Amino acid sequence: MTILHVDDDPEDVEIFCDAVKQIDPTITCLVAQSAEEALELLHGHNELPEYVFLDINMPKIDGNACLQLIRRHDRFRDVNIIMYSTHLPEGEMHTYQSLNAGFLTKPNSYGELIAQLTQVLVRKD
């Protein structure tokens, strides 16, 4: 499985990818530090990530705008996108749902992060 984590905070990215590797060392964690970099990465890969975790608060193009840009392309319509931020902006959940995206709040502890990501990434077939 491959996931893409889009976040402009290098510390958050490192913690996130460490947690993913702890859950399943076979998961590839791609990283983009901006919406522009994420879009380039998505357009440049033949295989799409199974999940995109998209920070909402980023400079230039924020997560909301990036989500809309991603969803404009038919190729990306079925990619699982999870908006990932310290808080849910008021009234935004409807927008995320209408663009087929979920939402996770950035947790306060590493243990909570592991628990959240396990819920998303570990399938029970």
C-alpha positions in Angstrom: 0.0 0.0 0.0 1.1 3.5 -0.7 -0.1 6.6 1.0 0.6 10.3 0.4 0.9 12.7 3.3 0.7 16.4 2.4 1.8 18.7 5.2 4.1 21.7 5.4 5.3 20.9 8.9 8.3 18.6 8.7 7.9 17.4 12.3 4.3 16.4 11.7 5.3 14.6 8.6 8.1 12.7 10.4 5.8 11.6 13.2 3.1 10.6 10.8 5.3 8.5 8.6 7.0 6.9 11.7 3.5 5.9 13.0 2.6 4.5 9.6 5.8 2.4 9.6 5.0 1.2 13.1 1.6 0.0 12.0 2.8 -1.7 8.8 6.4 -1.5 7.7 5.4 -2.5 4.1 3.4 0.7 3.6 5.2 3.3 1.5 4.7 6.9 2.8 5.1 9.5 0.1 5.5 13.1 1.3 4.6 16.4 -0.2 5.2 19.7 1.6 2.7 21.7 -0.4 -0.4 21.4 -2.5 1.6 22.1 -5.6 4.1 19.3 -4.8 1.2 16.9 -4.1 -0.4 17.6 -7.4 2.9 17.2 -9.2 3.4 13.9 -7.4 -0.1 12.6 -8.2 0.3 13.6 -11.9 3.8 12.0 -12.1 3.0 8.6 -10.8 1.3 5.8 -12.8 0.1 4.1 -9.6 -2.0 6.3 -7.4 -1.7 6.2 -3.6 -4.5 4.3 -1.8 -4.9 7.2 0.6 -4.0 10.9 0.6 -3.8 12.6 4.1 -4.2 16.3 3.3 -3.4 19.0 5.9 -5.9 21.8 5.7 -3.7 24.7 6.9 -0.9 25.2 4.3 0.4 28.4 2.7 -0.4 29.4 -0.8 -2.9 26.6 -1.7 -4.6 25.3 1.4 -5.9 21.8 1.8 -9.5 22.8 0.8 -8.3 24.2 -2.5 -6.0 21.3 -3.0 -8.9 18.8 -2.5 -10.9 20.7 -5.1 -8.0 20.6 -7.6 -7.5 16.9 -7.1 -11.2 16.1 -7.5 -11.3 18.0 -10.8 -9.4 15.2 -12.5 -11.3 12.0 -13.3 -8.2 10.0 -12.7 -8.2 11.0 -9.0 -11.9 10.8 -8.3 -11.7 7.5 -6.5 -8.5 8.2 -4.4 -9.3 8.1 -0.7 -8.7 11.5 0.7 -8.7 12.3 4.4 -8.5 15.9 5.4 -6.1 16.0 8.4 -5.9 19.0 10.7 -5.8 20.1 14.4 -9.4 21.2 14.1 -12.4 21.0 11.8 -13.2 24.4 10.3 -16.8 25.2 11.0 -19.1 24.3 8.2 -16.4 22.5 6.2 -17.5 18.9 6.8 -20.3 19.2 4.2 -17.7 20.4 1.6 -15.5 17.4 2.4 -18.3 15.0 2.2 -19.5 16.5 -1.1 -16.0 15.9 -2.5 -15.8 12.4 -1.2 -13.3 13.1 1.5 -13.1 12.1 5.2 -11.7 14.0 8.1 -9.3 13.2 11.0 -8.3 15.5 13.8 -4.5 15.5 14.4 -4.2 13.8 17.8 -2.3 15.1 20.9 -0.3 12.0 21.4 1.6 9.4 19.3 -0.5 6.6 20.8 -3.7 8.3 19.6 -2.1 8.8 16.1 -1.3 5.1 16.0 -4.9 4.2 17.0 -6.4 6.6 14.4 -4.2 5.4 11.5 -4.7 1.8 12.5 -8.5 2.3 12.1 -8.0 3.7 8.6 -5.1 1.6 7.3 -5.7 -1.9 8.7 -8.4 -3.7 6.8 -10.5 -6.4 8.4 -11.3 -8.6 5.4 
